[in-house]
Amino acid sequence: MRRPFAGALALAAAAALIPLASPASATSDSVVIGGFPVDISQSPWTVALSSRDRFGGTRAGQFCGGVAVDRSRVLTAAHCLSAAVLGAPPGQMADLKIITDRTDLLSSRGKEVAVTATWVNPQYNSFTNAGDFAVLTLASPLPPSSVIPMAAAGDQAYTPGTAATVYGWGDSTGGGDYALSLRGANVQVLPDTACQQAYPGGLGGKYVAESMLCAGVSAGGHDACQGDSGGPLVAKGRLIGLVSWGNGCGQAGSPGVYTRISEVVKTLTVGR
């Protein structure tokens, strides 16, 4: 079954509050599969989205990931801000914050910054997952060191076979084992033909190369999962993808699918 990867959905505290997101949007709420511990200093642009009112304090309210692309703006997945996940429009979430510069969600390191505005891509299609991105505006700016550049169209970081890393606090096993500390998983950018073969349409989902890219390893075992949605896929020091959807977590022949950042760059340049 094709699943969204929004992270809080697998939390026991949230189970009574929210159903699984639409089967068409495979959000990553879980810890990175086949991953390794990462100190936030190695990935300072990675942030956690938090609402304790909605998801409780067990994991500091973390429900999705995000990535700082300038000092006052964070990118995340559009499905993370859906009513299916939040239970209300994001503008009604009084305690919506991002957690920055914190490896362990329950530590006192770093800070929590309020979100003052949200913008969801109006072209986002919740059935196909195309255009799965949103922008959060922050109440106070992050330091310049917390910002990662976005890879525009034609960047070599999109070349198939390029080594990449996905980051998140999601499910680390695919069995609901959510991490408290940040993790990363090493994957490779895959050719569009392989992604189209894995997701030709129907119940398994359809890969659309114009707005998506996929990454993984041929044998499986390295992937984003539930709770990682909206988190960054990074290659050659640039942001190339946002965790979006997939068929299971870390399964051979079912790579993770990401929002293609070159399309985000184009949309933000033209539309905002």
C-alpha positions as CSV (number, residue, x, y, z in Angstrom):
1,M,0.0,0.0,0.0
2,R,1.3,3.4,-0.9
3,R,1.7,5.4,2.3
4,P,2.3,9.1,3.2
5,F,5.4,9.6,5.4
6,A,4.1,12.2,7.9
7,G,5.9,11.4,11.1
8,A,3.5,11.8,14.0
9,L,1.0,9.3,12.6
10,A,2.8,6.3,14.1
11,L,3.1,7.8,17.6
12,A,1.1,6.1,20.2
13,A,0.1,9.5,21.6
14,A,-1.3,10.5,18.3
15,A,-3.0,7.3,17.4
16,A,-6.3,8.3,18.9
17,L,-6.1,11.8,17.4
18,I,-5.5,11.2,13.7
19,P,-6.0,8.5,11.1
20,L,-3.4,7.5,8.6
21,A,-3.1,10.0,5.9
22,S,-4.5,9.2,2.5
23,P,-3.0,6.1,0.9
24,A,-2.1,8.3,-2.1
25,S,0.2,10.4,-0.1
26,A,3.1,8.4,1.3
27,T,4.3,10.7,4.1
28,S,7.4,9.7,6.2
29,D,6.7,9.9,9.9
30,S,9.1,7.3,11.0
31,V,12.8,7.2,11.7
32,V,15.2,6.8,8.8
33,I,15.5,3.2,7.8
34,G,19.0,1.6,7.7
35,G,20.4,4.8,9.1
36,F,23.1,6.1,11.4
37,P,23.1,8.7,14.2
38,V,23.7,12.3,13.1
39,D,24.6,15.3,15.3
40,I,22.6,18.3,14.2
41,S,25.9,20.2,13.6
42,Q,26.4,17.9,10.6
43,S,23.0,18.9,9.2
44,P,22.2,22.2,10.7
45,W,19.5,23.0,8.1
46,T,17.4,20.0,9.2
47,V,14.5,21.0,11.5
48,A,11.6,19.3,13.2
49,L,8.0,20.5,12.9
50,S,6.3,20.5,16.2
51,S,2.8,20.9,17.8
52,R,2.5,19.7,21.4
53,D,-1.1,20.7,21.5
54,R,-1.8,18.3,18.6
55,F,0.7,15.5,19.2
56,G,1.7,15.7,22.8
57,G,5.1,16.1,24.5
58,T,6.4,12.5,24.2
59,R,8.6,13.5,21.3
60,A,8.4,17.3,21.7
61,G,5.4,17.4,19.4
62,Q,7.4,16.3,16.4
63,F,5.3,15.2,13.4
64,C,7.3,16.0,10.3
65,G,10.6,17.3,9.1
66,G,11.6,20.4,7.3
67,V,14.7,22.2,5.9
68,A,15.8,25.9,6.2
69,V,16.3,27.4,2.7
70,D,16.8,30.9,3.9
71,R,17.0,32.5,7.3
72,S,13.3,33.0,7.7
73,R,11.8,30.3,5.6
74,V,11.5,26.5,6.0
75,L,10.4,24.0,3.3
76,T,8.3,21.0,4.2
77,A,5.9,18.7,2.6
78,A,2.4,20.0,1.7
79,H,0.8,16.9,3.1
80,C,2.3,17.7,6.5
81,L,0.0,20.8,6.7
82,S,-3.1,19.0,5.6
83,A,-6.2,18.7,7.8
84,A,-5.7,14.9,7.7
85,V,-2.5,15.4,9.7
86,L,-3.2,18.6,11.7
87,G,-6.9,18.2,12.2
88,A,-7.3,21.8,11.3
89,P,-5.9,24.4,8.9
90,P,-2.3,25.3,9.8
91,G,-3.3,28.9,10.5
92,Q,-5.4,27.6,13.4
93,M,-2.4,25.9,15.0
94,A,-1.5,28.4,17.7
95,D,1.6,26.4,18.8
96,L,3.0,25.4,15.4
97,K,6.8,25.7,15.7
98,I,10.0,24.4,14.2
99,I,12.7,23.0,16.4
100,T,16.2,23.9,15.2
101,D,19.8,23.1,16.3
102,R,18.6,20.1,18.4
103,T,19.8,16.5,17.9
104,D,17.7,14.9,20.6
105,L,14.1,16.0,20.5
106,L,13.9,16.0,24.3
107,S,17.1,17.9,25.1
108,S,17.3,21.6,25.9
109,R,19.7,22.3,23.1
110,G,18.8,24.7,20.3
111,K,15.5,26.6,20.2
112,E,11.9,26.4,19.1
113,V,10.8,29.1,16.7
114,A,7.2,30.0,16.1
115,V,5.7,29.8,12.6
116,T,4.0,33.1,11.7
117,A,2.7,32.2,8.2
118,T,2.2,29.1,6.1
119,W,2.0,28.8,2.3
120,V,1.0,25.5,0.7
121,N,1.7,25.0,-3.0
122,P,-1.7,25.7,-4.7
123,Q,-0.7,23.1,-7.4
124,Y,-0.3,20.3,-4.8
125,N,-2.3,17.3,-5.7
126,S,-3.1,15.2,-2.7
127,F,-4.0,12.2,-4.8
128,T,-0.9,12.0,-7.0
129,N,1.4,13.7,-4.5
130,A,2.7,16.0,-7.3
131,G,3.9,19.4,-6.0
132,D,4.2,18.2,-2.4
133,F,5.8,21.2,-0.8
134,A,4.9,24.1,1.5
135,V,6.7,27.1,3.0
136,L,6.8,28.1,6.7
137,T,7.7,31.7,7.6
138,L,9.5,32.0,11.0
139,A,9.0,34.6,13.7
140,S,12.8,35.1,14.1
141,P,15.6,34.5,11.6
142,L,18.0,31.5,11.8
143,P,21.8,31.9,11.6
144,P,23.2,31.9,8.1
145,S,25.0,28.6,8.9
146,S,21.5,26.9,9.2
147,V,20.6,27.5,5.6
148,I,21.3,25.1,2.7
149,P,21.3,26.0,-1.0
150,M,18.6,24.6,-3.3
151,A,19.7,22.7,-6.4
152,A,18.2,24.3,-9.5
153,A,17.5,22.4,-12.7
154,G,20.6,21.0,-14.4
155,D,22.5,20.7,-11.2
156,Q,24.9,17.7,-11.3
157,A,23.5,16.7,-7.9
158,Y,20.5,15.2,-9.7
159,T,22.6,12.9,-11.8
160,P,21.6,9.2,-11.3
161,G,24.1,7.4,-9.2
162,T,25.0,10.4,-7.1
163,A,25.4,9.7,-3.4
164,A,22.8,11.4,-1.2
165,T,21.7,11.4,2.4
166,V,18.2,11.7,3.8
167,Y,17.7,13.0,7.4
168,G,14.9,12.7,9.9
169,W,13.5,11.6,13.3
170,G,11.1,9.1,11.8
171,D,10.6,5.3,12.0
172,S,13.9,3.5,12.0
173,T,12.7,0.0,11.4
174,G,9.3,0.4,9.6
175,G,7.7,-1.1,12.7
176,G,6.8,2.1,14.5
177,D,10.2,2.5,16.3
178,Y,10.5,6.3,16.3
179,A,13.8,8.0,17.0
180,L,14.3,10.7,19.6
181,S,17.6,11.6,18.0
182,L,18.3,12.7,14.4
183,R,19.4,10.0,12.0
184,G,20.6,9.9,8.4
185,A,20.6,7.2,5.7
186,N,22.8,7.0,2.7
187,V,21.1,6.4,-0.6
188,Q,21.7,7.0,-4.3
189,V,19.7,9.2,-6.8
190,L,18.0,6.8,-9.2
191,P,17.2,7.2,-12.9
192,D,13.7,8.3,-13.7
193,T,13.2,5.1,-15.7
194,A,13.8,3.0,-12.6
195,C,11.3,5.1,-10.6
196,Q,8.7,4.9,-13.3
197,Q,9.1,1.1,-13.4
198,A,8.7,1.0,-9.6
199,Y,5.6,3.3,-9.6
200,P,3.8,3.0,-13.0
201,G,0.4,4.0,-11.6
202,G,-2.5,2.3,-9.9
203,L,-2.5,1.4,-6.2
204,G,1.2,1.5,-6.0
205,G,1.3,5.2,-7.0
206,K,2.6,6.9,-10.1
207,Y,6.0,8.6,-10.4
208,V,6.0,11.9,-12.3
209,A,9.5,12.9,-13.2
210,E,8.7,16.6,-13.7
211,S,8.0,17.1,-10.0
212,M,9.5,14.1,-8.3
213,L,12.7,12.2,-8.0
214,C,13.5,8.9,-6.2
215,A,16.4,7.6,-4.3
216,G,17.4,4.4,-2.6
217,V,19.6,1.3,-3.0
218,S,18.8,-1.7,-5.2
219,A,18.7,-4.2,-2.3
220,G,16.5,-1.9,-0.1
221,G,17.1,-1.3,3.5
222,H,18.0,2.4,3.3
223,D,15.1,4.8,3.1
224,A,12.9,7.5,4.8
225,C,9.8,6.3,6.6
226,Q,6.8,7.4,8.6
227,G,7.6,10.7,10.4
228,D,10.3,11.8,8.0
229,S,8.0,13.6,5.6
230,G,9.2,17.1,4.6
231,G,12.7,16.3,5.6
232,P,15.8,16.9,3.4
233,L,17.5,14.8,0.7
234,V,20.9,16.3,0.2
235,A,23.6,15.6,-2.4
236,K,26.8,17.5,-3.1
237,G,26.0,20.0,-0.4
238,R,22.7,21.0,-2.0
239,L,19.1,20.3,-1.2
240,I,17.6,18.1,-4.0
241,G,14.5,16.6,-2.5
242,L,11.9,16.6,0.3
243,V,10.6,13.3,1.7
244,S,7.2,12.8,0.1
245,W,5.9,9.2,-0.3
246,G,6.7,5.6,-1.0
247,N,5.5,2.0,-0.9
248,G,6.5,0.8,2.5
249,C,9.9,1.7,4.0
250,G,13.2,0.3,2.7
251,Q,11.7,-2.3,0.5
252,A,13.7,-3.6,-2.5
253,G,12.2,-2.3,-5.7
254,S,10.2,0.4,-3.9
255,P,12.5,3.4,-3.6
256,G,11.5,6.5,-1.6
257,V,9.9,9.3,-3.7
258,Y,10.9,12.9,-3.0
259,T,9.6,16.3,-4.2
260,R,12.1,17.5,-6.8
261,I,13.6,20.8,-5.5
262,S,14.3,22.2,-9.0
263,E,10.5,22.4,-9.4
264,V,10.2,24.1,-6.0
265,V,12.8,26.7,-7.1
266,K,10.9,27.3,-10.3
267,T,7.6,27.7,-8.6
268,L,8.9,30.0,-5.8
269,T,10.7,32.2,-8.4
270,V,7.7,32.6,-10.6
271,G,4.9,32.5,-8.1
272,R,6.0,34.4,-5.1
